Amino acid sequence: IEVLAVARLPDGATPQDAEVILGASFDAADQTIGLLDPGDGGLQGDRDVTELAMARLAADGRGFVTASRGLNTALRVAEAEGVAAGVLYRDLDAEGQDARVIRRFLDQAAFRARQQSGVILLARVRPDTISALTLWGTANRASQVELAPVSAVLMEQ
């Protein structure tokens, strides 16, 4: 099991605010392997904040995952800093999707993963999500791809 800290910074956060928030997050969960910017209240709004966060991730040896947004500035800064980084392909259950819809999303992600050598998915620990993952994992089409921790995809990119 791998855990990413979630980057939710208040609007107008300064680099100092980001340092305090990231420091507290990583202190509270020191085994996190990286930072997730889900695209709302994250790092994409201020380049100074983004650069500070990526320097921190590089120094700690952590990765970065972000939702695709605009020019993906945070992703470009992460790559420039040498941070293993990737873009979320899909959030499986952000809008309360049921197991049937989540399985369809998984099929789409598997198709894309075969084309791109991996995709990153985001999901919550919910009964419908767990059910969908279990059912999908036992289906024949699941044998065409391998579920892996996010670090496997980050290291591949």
Secondary structure, DSSP 8 states (H G I E B T S, - for coil): ---EEE----TT--HHHHHHHHHHHHHHTTT--EEEE-SSSSSTT-HHHHHHHHHHHHHHT-EEEE---TT-HHHHHHHHHT--EEEEEEESSTT---HHHHHHHHHHHHHHHHHHT--EEE----HHHHHHHHHHHHSGGGGGS----HHHHHHH-
